[in-house]
Amino acid sequence: MANDATMALRRRIRLPEFANLRPTRFLSLMVLLLMAAQAIGLLVFGTGNVGFGLAEAMVALTNLLALACVWGVYRRAHGTIAVFWFLFILVLVFWLVPTALHAYDSLFNKTTLSDSTWRLLFCLYGAPIVMMLFLPRISGRARPKFETFLDLFQIAVVIGLTYSTFFFIPAQHMLPDDALLHNVSISNVQSLLLLVAVSVRLRFAQKGSTRSLLQRLAFFLLFCALATFIGYWIDLHGYLTGAAWFNLAWTLNQALPAFIAITWKSPPESESDSEPLSFARFLATNLTLVAMLVSLSLLMDHWKQANGDTLADIAIVASLLAFTVRLALTQFHQQKEIAQRKAAQAQLTASNDVIAHMFDDARRQTAEITQISELGSFLHACSSQEEVFRLVPERMRRLFPGASGCISLLSTSKNRVERVAKWGIWSTDQIFSPEQCWALSRGATHAHPGGHTEPRCSHLLGEGASVCIPLIANGDIFGTFSLQNNDRPANAQIDTEADAFTRRQQLATMVAEHIALATANLGLRESLRLQAIRDPLTGLYNRRYMQEFLDRELRSARRKHRPLSILMLDLDHFKRYNDMLGHTAGDSALAGVGQMLLRSVRAEDIACRFGGEEFAVILPECNLAQALVRAEDIRKRVLELDIRSQAQAPDLTFSIGVSAFDETTDRVDLLLEFADEALYRAKREGRNRVVAARPAATVPELNFAPAVQATAK
């Protein structure tokens, strides 16, 4: 039982091994078996009819095996390569028919074919080989053209006439022995000519796949020629035993196409179907066609003598018809190719135009993005909104050529819009209401195609396509960015202009975002700066800013030898005012005094709240005498203020001390103290007056600090 199981296991293991044998090994094994069967038949039955017939039968079986292999390759081939293998199948068929008939005659002692006729049929294998050599371009992907089949048809006509002229017609007028000798001689010449033709065709082959097939064909023809020469020599000398045993060599000759087929591989996908253009190639093709026509004309005389005019005329008409159709197809394909090339050229030109247009658009967009980036950088470097509004117009002229525009801001009360920057030939009203702009009314971008159709922003003066974009920061609308084409497009250009303005609108939206962000940031920065240097109640500069300004102006005055004066002002009895009317009334009074001081100073002067009810005014390039006049004017103006909330409220008065550089002192660190000392002298002398500080040269060394602390207001 164990031995049976072991044997079964071994058989199961060997079956896959046998199935996985390489095709060449399997084919070699089959050929060896057929050759062994031939040898056994000759040994058993001798070289008589039976033994010879069995040997011929094994040759026919080998031919069938080769047919099966070549058929398999033909099924997986494509293009003209498939035509090549189909013609190879015809070669094997032309071999199979006389071999099978000869085996039948030998086995059954019949005389179906004579020796000369049998060899004549065998020589027909040269016809498909000649057709192989005339295949125009052996390719595995290009579909064979109909012209190729027409050429093969003409070749078949010429070959048929050639065989009839040199084989059939002469054999009819010869004795059997002479006919055999004639056919053998012609067959040998055919083998040599086929070898020479394959060698010449191989010389002009350039593609790897074509050379591979032609090399295989040349090897096959060489082996076939050798076998034919030897076999015919044996037949002509009457060596019957040698002829019987020579069938072993014919078996190898029949098996050779099978080995050639199974070792062939399809060309790689990367191999190009096209071959380099060559004048010699085209010349050879046309000379071949001319040669076929000349051959056809020469062969017609022999046909007319042997078979009459009818068959010759039919052959001529068929050949000329095929040639005419081929010429027409060639011209048609040439014209079609020319038309395709023109269409491809037109498409290529259109594609180049599109690419050029896209390149121009890309270059323009790059330039626009660069300009916007530069604009953003400049806006970021601006220190005030006014600087932004001075910078934007010039940049907008470069960024939007052929267009006008403006920037408008809402007032604090949001009931009017004022233009702060403009560029181009068209603009807007200097001041207009928010209801005149759809962008402000809707809170979104409003574009208009041009003309006077509605809805159109009425604050725009031109008729071109326009767009208004609201300036938004932190969710609040504080202005609008308007852009308008200078010219109204004609009807034929509306679509083109519309596309261009759509791109311009997208660009304007980006610009508006930059401007809105920069303007809002600068407004916030200015608000924070004012909060840092302004007193929120009076609107005057605070003490810290006054000290920075005073230090800078004193250094400038010393360097340039220019005068500078300081007024120190203090409201008299302001504590009593607060106690009587309350702190709210006191704050209102301080605010009114601050506004009065702002109206009383020059643009280059600054008025500050020094602390509490005490104020200071710095007057650059103003000497002591001029400062006293300015101080007296301020003292009178405060008396004219009407800010009392009750009838019994006291009048507001100022006590003012004045000092000047360098009439009072040339020490910048003491100038403010001299003005403060003069202020307290004014209070001691009765208040509501202006007192000039005494020059430092006439005043002994004073301790200002105790004096300031000791004097009551």
C-alpha positions in Angstrom: 0.0 0.0 0.0 2.8 2.3 0.9 4.5 1.6 -2.4 1.3 2.3 -4.4 0.9 5.7 -2.6 4.5 6.6 -3.3 4.1 5.8 -7.0 0.9 7.7 -7.3 2.6 10.7 -5.6 5.5 10.5 -8.0 3.1 10.4 -11.0 1.2 13.5 -9.7 4.6 15.3 -9.4 5.8 14.3 -12.8 2.7 15.3 -14.7 3.1 19.0 -13.9 6.8 18.7 -14.7 6.0 17.3 -18.2 3.4 20.0 -18.8 5.9 22.7 -17.9 8.4 21.5 -20.5 9.5 24.3 -22.7 7.9 24.3 -26.2 11.2 23.7 -28.0 11.9 20.7 -25.9 8.5 19.3 -26.5 8.7 19.9 -30.2 12.1 18.3 -30.3 10.7 15.3 -28.6 7.8 15.0 -31.0 10.2 15.3 -34.1 12.5 12.7 -32.6 9.5 10.4 -32.1 8.4 10.9 -35.7 12.0 10.3 -37.0 12.2 7.2 -34.8 8.9 5.9 -36.3 10.4 6.5 -39.8 13.5 4.6 -39.0 11.5 1.7 -37.4 9.3 1.6 -40.5 12.2 1.4 -42.8 13.9 -1.3 -40.7 10.8 -3.4 -40.4 9.2 -2.9 -43.9 12.4 -2.1 -45.8 12.8 0.6 -48.4 10.0 -0.7 -50.6 6.7 0.9 -51.2 5.3 0.3 -47.7 8.5 1.4 -45.8 8.9 4.4 -48.1 5.2 5.2 -47.8 5.4 5.1 -44.0 8.4 7.4 -44.1 6.6 9.8 -46.4 3.6 9.7 -44.0 5.8 10.7 -41.1 7.1 13.6 -43.2 3.5 14.7 -43.8 2.8 14.4 -40.0 5.8 16.6 -39.3 4.5 19.1 -41.8 1.1 19.1 -40.0 3.0 19.7 -36.7 4.8 22.6 -38.2 1.5 24.0 -39.6 0.0 23.9 -36.1 3.0 25.8 -34.7 3.0 28.5 -37.4 -0.8 28.8 -37.2 -0.5 29.6 -33.4 2.1 32.3 -34.1 -0.2 33.7 -36.9 -3.1 34.0 -34.5 -1.1 36.2 -32.0 0.6 38.3 -34.7 -0.7 41.6 -36.0 -0.3 43.9 -39.0 2.0 42.8 -41.8 3.7 40.3 -39.5 0.5 38.3 -39.5 0.6 38.5 -43.4 4.2 37.2 -43.3 3.2 34.2 -41.1 0.1 33.5 -43.3 2.3 33.3 -46.3 4.6 30.9 -44.3 1.5 28.8 -43.8 1.0 28.7 -47.6 4.6 27.5 -48.0 3.9 24.5 -45.7 0.6 23.8 -47.5 2.4 23.7 -50.9 4.8 21.2 -49.3 2.1 19.2 -47.6 0.0 18.5 -50.8 2.7 16.8 -52.9 4.1 15.0 -49.8 0.7 13.6 -48.8 0.0 12.5 -52.4 3.4 10.9 -52.7 2.9 9.0 -49.5 -0.5 7.8 -50.7 1.0 6.6 -54.0 3.8 4.7 -52.2 1.5 3.0 -49.6 -1.2 2.0 -52.0 1.0 1.5 -55.1 -0.8 4.2 -57.1 0.5 6.7 -59.6 -1.5 9.9 -58.9 1.4 12.2 -59.8 4.4 11.6 -62.0 7.8 12.4 -60.5 8.2 15.6 -62.6 4.7 16.8 -61.7 5.3 16.0 -58.0 8.5 18.1 -58.0 6.7 20.8 -60.0 4.0 21.1 -57.2 6.7 21.1 -54.6 8.4 24.0 -56.2 5.3 26.2 -55.8 6.5 26.9 -52.2 8.6 29.7 -53.8 5.5 31.8 -54.7 4.6 32.7 -51.1 8.3 33.4 -50.3 8.5 35.8 -53.1 5.4 37.5 -51.8 7.1 37.7 -48.3 10.0 39.6 -49.9 7.6 42.1 -51.5 5.9 43.0 -48.2 6.4 46.8 -48.1 6.9 47.2 -44.3 6.9 44.4 -41.8 5.2 45.8 -38.7 3.4 44.4 -35.7 1.0 47.3 -35.2 0.2 49.0 -38.5 -2.7 47.5 -40.3 -1.7 46.3 -43.8 -3.0 48.5 -46.5 -5.2 47.2 -49.3 -2.4 48.2 -51.8 -0.3 45.5 -50.2 -2.8 42.8 -51.2 -3.1 44.2 -54.7 0.7 44.0 -55.1 0.6 40.4 -53.8 -2.1 39.7 -56.4 0.0 41.1 -59.2 3.0 39.1 -57.9 0.8 36.0 -57.9 -0.2 36.6 -61.5 3.4 37.0 -62.6 4.5 34.0 -60.6 1.7 31.9 -62.1 2.7 32.9 -65.6 6.4 32.3 -64.8 5.7 28.8 -63.5 3.5 28.0 -66.5 6.2 29.3 -68.9 9.2 27.5 -67.3 7.5 24.4 -65.8 4.1 23.4 -67.2 4.4 24.5 -70.9 7.9 22.9 -71.5 7.0 19.7 -69.6 4.1 19.1 -72.0 6.5 18.7 -74.9 9.2 16.6 -73.2 9.7 12.9 -72.4 9.2 11.9 -68.8 13.0 11.7 -68.1 13.7 15.0 -69.8 10.8 16.6 -68.0 12.1 15.3 -64.6 15.6 16.6 -65.4 14.2 20.0 -66.5 12.1 20.4 -63.4 14.9 19.4 -61.1 17.2 22.0 -62.8 14.6 24.7 -62.6 14.0 23.8 -58.9 17.6 24.2 -58.0 17.8 27.5 -59.8 14.7 28.6 -57.9 16.4 27.8 -54.6 19.5 29.8 -55.4 17.4 32.8 -56.7 15.3 32.8 -53.5 18.5 32.8 -51.3 19.9 35.7 -53.3 16.6 37.6 -53.1 16.4 37.1 -49.3 20.0 38.3 -48.9 19.3 41.4 -51.0 16.0 42.2 -49.0 17.9 41.7 -45.8 20.4 44.2 -46.9 17.8 47.0 -47.0 16.0 46.0 -43.8 16.6 48.4 -41.0 14.0 47.6 -38.3 15.0 44.9 -35.8 11.7 43.0 -36.1 12.0 42.9 -39.9 15.6 41.7 -39.8 14.7 39.0 -37.3 12.0 37.5 -39.6 14.2 37.8 -42.7 17.1 36.1 -41.0 14.8 33.2 -40.0 13.5 33.0 -43.5 17.1 33.0 -44.9 18.1 30.2 -42.6 15.1 28.2 -43.6 15.8 28.6 -47.3 19.5 27.7 -46.9 18.5 24.5 -45.1 15.8 23.8 -47.7 18.2 24.4 -50.6 20.8 22.0 -49.2 18.1 19.3 -48.6 16.7 19.9 -52.1 20.1 19.6 -53.8 21.0 16.4 -52.0 17.6 14.8 -52.4 17.4 15.6 -56.1 21.0 14.3 -56.6 20.0 11.0 -55.0 16.8 10.8 -57.1 18.6 11.5 -60.4 21.3 8.8 -59.7 18.6 6.2 -58.8 19.7 5.5 -55.2 16.3 4.2 -54.0 17.6 3.0 -50.6 19.3 6.3 -50.0 16.1 8.2 -51.1 14.1 6.3 -48.5 16.5 7.0 -45.7 16.9 10.6 -46.8 13.3 11.1 -45.7 14.8 11.6 -42.2 16.5 14.7 -43.5 13.2 15.8 -45.1 11.6 15.4 -41.7 14.0 17.9 -40.2 13.4 20.2 -43.1 9.6 20.0 -42.5 10.1 20.6 -38.7 12.4 23.6 -39.2 9.4 26.1 -39.7 8.0 24.9 -36.4 11.2 25.7 -34.5 11.4 29.1 -36.3 7.8 29.9 -35.3 7.9 28.9 -31.6 11.2 30.8 -31.0 9.9 34.0 -32.6 8.8 36.8 -30.2 6.6 39.8 -30.9 8.5 43.1 -31.3 8.5 45.4 -28.2 5.9 48.1 -27.9 8.6 50.8 -27.9 9.8 49.9 -31.4 8.6 52.5 -33.9 6.5 51.5 -36.9 8.0 54.1 -39.1 11.2 53.6 -41.2 13.5 56.4 -42.4 12.5 57.8 -45.8 14.8 56.8 -48.6 14.8 57.7 -52.3 16.4 54.4 -53.1 13.5 52.6 -51.4 10.9 54.4 -53.3 12.8 53.9 -56.6 13.2 50.2 -55.9 9.5 49.9 -55.3 8.5 51.6 -58.5 11.1 49.7 -60.5 9.7 46.4 -59.1 6.3 47.4 -60.4 7.7 48.2 -63.8 9.6 45.0 -63.8 6.4 43.0 -63.1 4.6 44.7 -65.9 7.5 44.0 -68.3 7.7 40.4 -67.2 3.9 40.2 -67.7 4.3 41.5 -71.2 7.1 39.1 -72.1 5.3 36.1 -70.6 2.1 36.8 -72.5 3.8 35.7 -75.8 4.4 32.2 -74.4 0.9 32.1 -73.0 -0.6 33.1 -76.3 1.3 30.4 -78.2 0.4 27.7 -75.7 -3.1 28.5 -74.5 -4.4 31.1 -76.9 -5.3 34.7 -76.6 -8.3 34.4 -74.2 -6.4 33.4 -71.0 -3.6 35.8 -71.8 -6.0 38.7 -72.2 -7.8 37.8 -68.9 -4.4 37.8 -67.1 -3.5 41.1 -68.6 -6.8 42.7 -67.8 -6.7 41.4 -64.2 -3.1 42.6 -63.7 -3.8 46.0 -65.2 -7.0 46.3 -63.2 -5.1 45.5 -60.0 -2.4 48.0 -61.0 -5.0 50.7 -61.7 -6.8 50.2 -58.4 -3.5 50.2 -56.6 -2.4 53.5 -58.3 -5.8 55.0 -57.4 -5.6 53.9 -53.8 -2.0 55.3 -53.6 -3.1 58.7 -54.9 -6.2 58.7 -52.6 -4.1 57.9 -49.6 -1.5 60.6 -50.6 -4.3 63.2 -51.0 -5.8 62.0 -47.7 -2.5 62.3 -45.9 -1.9 65.7 -47.4 -5.4 66.8 -46.2 -4.6 65.4 -42.8 -1.3 67.1 -42.6 -2.9 70.4 -43.6 -5.6 69.9 -41.0 -2.9 69.0 -38.4 -0.9 72.1 -39.5 -4.0 74.3 -39.1 -4.7 72.7 -35.7 -1.1 73.2 -34.7 -1.2 76.8 -35.8 -4.4 77.3 -33.8 -2.9 75.6 -30.8 0.2 77.8 -31.1 -2.1 80.9 -31.2 -3.9 79.6 -28.1 -0.6 78.9 -26.4 0.8 82.3 -27.4 -2.4 84.0 -26.1 -2.2 82.0 -22.9 1.5 83.0 -22.6 0.6 86.6 -23.1 -2.2 86.3 -20.5 0.2 84.6 -18.1 2.8 87.3 -18.6 0.2 90.0 -18.1 -1.1 88.4 -15.0 2.4 88.1 -13.7 3.0 91.8 -14.3 -0.3 92.6 -12.6 0.5 90.5 -9.6 3.9 92.0 -9.4 2.4 95.5 -9.5 -0.2 94.6 -6.8 2.6 93.1 -4.7 4.6 96.4 -5.0 1.5 98.4 -4.3 0.9 96.4 -1.1 4.5 97.0 -0.1 4.2 100.7 -0.6 0.8 100.9 1.1 2.4 99.0 4.1 5.2 101.6 4.2 2.8 104.6 4.2 2.6 106.6 7.4 -0.8 108.3 6.8 -4.0 108.0 4.8 -3.1 111.1 2.9 0.1 109.5 1.8 -1.9 106.5 0.6 -4.3 108.7 -1.4 -1.3 110.5 -3.0 0.4 107.2 -4.0 -2.6 105.3 -5.4 -3.5 107.4 -8.5 -0.1 106.9 -10.2 -0.2 103.2 -9.5 -3.7 102.8 -10.8 -2.8 104.5 -14.1 -0.2 101.9 -14.7 -2.3 99.0 -13.5 -5.5 100.0 -15.3 -4.5 101.7 -18.6 -7.5 103.2 -20.4 -9.6 103.5 -17.3 -10.5 106.2 -14.8 -11.3 105.8 -11.2 -11.4 107.3 -7.7 -11.4 106.5 -4.0 -14.2 108.0 -1.9 -14.7 107.8 1.9 -17.8 108.0 4.0 -18.0 110.9 6.5 -18.2 110.2 10.2 -21.9 110.7 10.2 -22.2 108.4 7.1 -24.5 110.8 5.4 -22.1 111.9 2.6 -19.3 110.5 0.6 -16.2 112.6 -0.3 -13.7 111.8 -3.0 -10.1 111.7 -1.7 -8.2 110.4 -4.7 -8.8 110.2 -8.5 -7.1 109.3 -11.8 -8.0 109.3 -15.5 -10.3 111.5 -17.6 -13.6 110.5 -16.0 -14.2 110.7 -12.3 -17.1 111.2 -9.8 -18.7 114.1 -8.1 -16.5 115.5 -5.3 -19.2 114.9 -2.8 -22.2 112.7 -3.2 -24.7 110.8 -1.0 -24.3 107.1 -0.2 -27.7 106.4 -2.0 -26.0 107.4 -5.4 -23.7 104.4 -5.2 -25.2 100.9 -5.5 -22.1 99.3 -3.9 -22.6 101.4 -0.7 -26.4 100.7 -0.8 -26.1 97.0 -1.3 -22.8 96.5 0.6 -21.4 94.4 -2.3 -19.5 94.9 -5.6 -21.7 96.5 -8.3 -20.6 96.1 -12.0 -22.2 97.8 -14.9 -21.7 97.0 -18.6 -21.7 100.7 -19.7 -24.2 103.1 -21.1 -27.1 104.7 -19.3 -29.1 101.5 -18.5 -30.1 100.9 -14.9 -29.1 100.1 -12.3 -26.1 102.4 -12.7 -24.2 104.4 -10.1 -25.3 108.0 -10.7 -22.1 109.5 -9.2 -20.1 108.2 -12.2 -19.8 110.6 -15.0 -18.6 108.4 -18.0 -20.5 105.9 -20.1 -17.9 103.0 -20.1 -18.2 99.8 -18.2 -17.8 100.4 -14.5 -17.4 98.7 -11.2 -17.8 100.0 -7.7 -16.3 98.0 -4.8 -17.0 98.8 -1.2 -14.1 99.4 1.1 -14.7 97.1 4.1 -12.6 96.7 7.2 -13.6 94.9 10.4 -17.1 94.4 8.9 -17.8 98.1 8.4 -18.0 99.9 5.1 -16.1 103.2 5.2 -15.7 104.0 1.5 -15.8 102.9 -2.1 -13.3 102.1 -4.9 -14.7 103.0 -8.4 -13.2 102.0 -11.8 -14.6 102.9 -15.2 -13.4 102.4 -18.8 -12.7 105.6 -20.6 -14.4 104.5 -23.9 -17.7 102.7 -24.5 -17.0 99.6 -26.7 -18.7 99.1 -30.1 -21.3 96.4 -30.5 -18.8 94.0 -32.3 -16.3 94.4 -29.4 -18.8 94.0 -26.5 -18.0 90.3 -25.8 -14.2 90.8 -25.9 -14.4 94.0 -23.8 -16.7 92.2 -21.4 -14.2 89.4 -20.9 -11.4 91.9 -20.4 -13.4 94.0 -18.0 -14.3 90.9 -16.0 -10.6 90.2 -15.5 -10.1 93.9 -14.7 -12.9 93.6 -12.1 -11.2 90.7 -10.4 -8.0 92.7 -10.3 -9.8 95.8 -9.0 -11.3 93.6 -6.2 -7.8 92.6 -5.1 -6.6 96.2 -5.2 -9.6 97.4 -3.2 -8.9 94.9 -0.5 -5.3 96.1 -0.2 -6.4 99.8 -0.1 -9.1 99.1 2.4 -6.8 97.2 4.7 -4.1 99.8 4.4 -6.5 102.7 5.0 -8.2 101.0 7.9 -4.8 100.2 9.5 -3.5 103.7 9.1 -6.8 105.1 10.5 -6.4 102.8 13.5 -2.8 103.7 13.9 -3.6 107.4 13.7 -6.4 107.0 16.2 -4.0 105.2 18.6 -1.3 107.9 18.1 -3.8 110.6 18.8 -5.0 108.8 21.9 -1.3 108.6 23.0 -0.5 112.3 22.5 -3.9 114.1 22.9 -5.9 114.9 25.9 -9.3 113.2 25.4 -11.2 116.0 27.2 -9.8 119.1 25.6 -8.4 117.8 22.4 -5.0 119.4 23.2 -1.7 117.7 23.2 -0.8 116.1 26.5 2.2 116.9 28.7 4.4 114.1 27.5 4.1 115.2 23.9 4.6 118.8 24.9 7.9 117.9 26.6 9.1 116.0 23.5 8.1 118.8 21.2 9.7 121.5 23.5 13.0 119.6 23.7 13.2 119.3 19.9 12.2 122.9 19.2 14.7 124.2 21.9 17.6 122.3 20.2 16.5 123.7 16.8 16.3 127.2 18.2 19.8 127.0 19.8 21.2 125.6 16.5 19.6 128.1 14.2 19.7 131.1 16.7 16.0 131.6 16.5 13.7 132.7 19.3 11.1 130.5 21.1 8.5 131.5 23.7 6.5 129.5 26.3 3.2 130.5 27.8 2.1 128.9 31.0 -1.7 129.4 31.6 -3.8 128.6 34.7 -7.5 129.1 35.2 -8.1 131.3 38.2 -10.2 129.9 41.1 -11.1 126.9 39.1 -11.6 124.8 42.2 -14.3 127.2 43.4 -15.8 126.8 39.9 -16.0 123.0 40.2 -17.3 123.2 43.8 -20.1 125.6 42.7 -21.2 124.0 39.4 -19.9 120.5 39.7 -17.3 118.5 37.9 -19.5 118.0 34.8 -19.7 121.8 34.3 -15.9 122.0 35.0 -15.2 119.4 32.3 -17.3 121.4 29.9 -15.4 124.5 30.7 -12.1 122.8 30.2 -13.2 121.5 26.9 -14.3 124.9 25.8 -11.0 126.5 26.9 -9.2 123.8 24.9 -11.1 124.5 21.7 -10.5 128.3 22.2 -6.7 127.6 22.5 -6.7 125.5 19.3 -8.4 128.4 17.5 -5.9 130.9 18.9 -2.6 129.3 17.9 -0.8 129.1 14.6 -0.2 125.8 12.7 3.4 125.7 13.9 2.4 126.3 17.5 1.1 123.7 19.9 -1.3 124.1 22.8 -1.1 121.5 25.6 -2.9 120.6 28.7 -0.1 120.7 31.3 -2.3 119.2 34.1 -5.6 119.9 35.8 -6.7 123.5 34.8 -3.1 124.4 33.8 -2.2 124.8 30.1 1.0 125.5 28.1 1.5 127.0 24.7 4.8 126.7 22.8 5.5 129.4 20.2 8.4 128.7 17.8 10.2 131.7 16.2 8.3 134.1 18.5 10.3 136.6 20.8 9.2 137.8 24.2 7.4 140.9 23.0 5.4 139.0 20.4 4.6 136.3 23.0 3.2 138.9 25.4 0.9 140.2 22.7 -0.3 136.6 22.0 -0.8 135.9 25.7 -2.8 139.1 26.2 -5.0 138.0 23.2 -5.7 134.6 24.7 -6.5 136.2 28.1 -9.1 138.4 26.5 -10.6 135.5 24.5 -11.2 133.4 27.6 -13.2 136.2 29.0 -15.4 136.1 26.0 -16.2 132.4 26.4 -19.9 131.7 27.1 -19.9 128.3 28.7 -21.7 129.0 32.0 -24.4 126.6 32.8 -25.9 128.8 35.6 -26.5 132.5 35.9 -24.4 132.8 39.2 -21.4 131.0 37.7 -18.2 133.1 37.9 -16.3 134.2 34.8 -13.3 132.2 33.7 -10.0 134.1 33.7 -6.4 133.2 32.9 -3.2 134.0 34.7 -0.3 133.7 32.2 3.4 133.6 32.6 5.7 134.1 29.6 9.3 133.2 29.1 11.5 133.4 25.9 14.7 131.9 24.6 17.2 133.4 24.9 15.8 136.7 26.2 14.8 135.2 29.5 17.5 132.5 29.7 19.8 130.6 27.4 19.4 127.4 29.4 16.8 125.3 27.8 16.3 123.2 31.0 15.2 126.4 32.9 13.0 128.0 30.3 9.9 126.2 31.5 10.6 126.9 35.1 11.0 130.7 34.4 7.6 130.7 32.7 6.1 128.8 35.7 7.7 131.4 38.1 6.2 134.2 36.0 2.7 132.5 36.2 2.9 132.4 40.0 3.9 136.1 40.1 0.8 136.8 38.1 -1.3 135.0 40.6 0.3 136.8 43.5 -0.2 140.2 41.8 -4.0 139.6 41.5 -4.6 137.0 38.8 -6.3 137.6 35.3 -3.1 139.1 33.9 0.0 138.4 31.9 3.4 138.5 33.5 6.8 138.2 31.7 9.5 136.3 33.3 12.5 138.3 34.5 15.8 137.7 32.7 18.0 135.2 34.4 20.8 137.8 34.7 18.6 140.0 37.0 17.3 137.2 39.2 19.3 135.7 42.0 19.6 132.0 42.3 16.1 130.8 43.0 14.7 127.5 44.2 11.8 127.1 41.9 10.5 124.0 43.4 9.7 125.4 46.9 8.2 128.5 45.3 5.9 126.4 43.2 4.7 124.3 46.1 4.3 127.3 48.5 2.2 129.4 46.3 -1.6 128.7 46.4 -3.7 129.0 43.4 
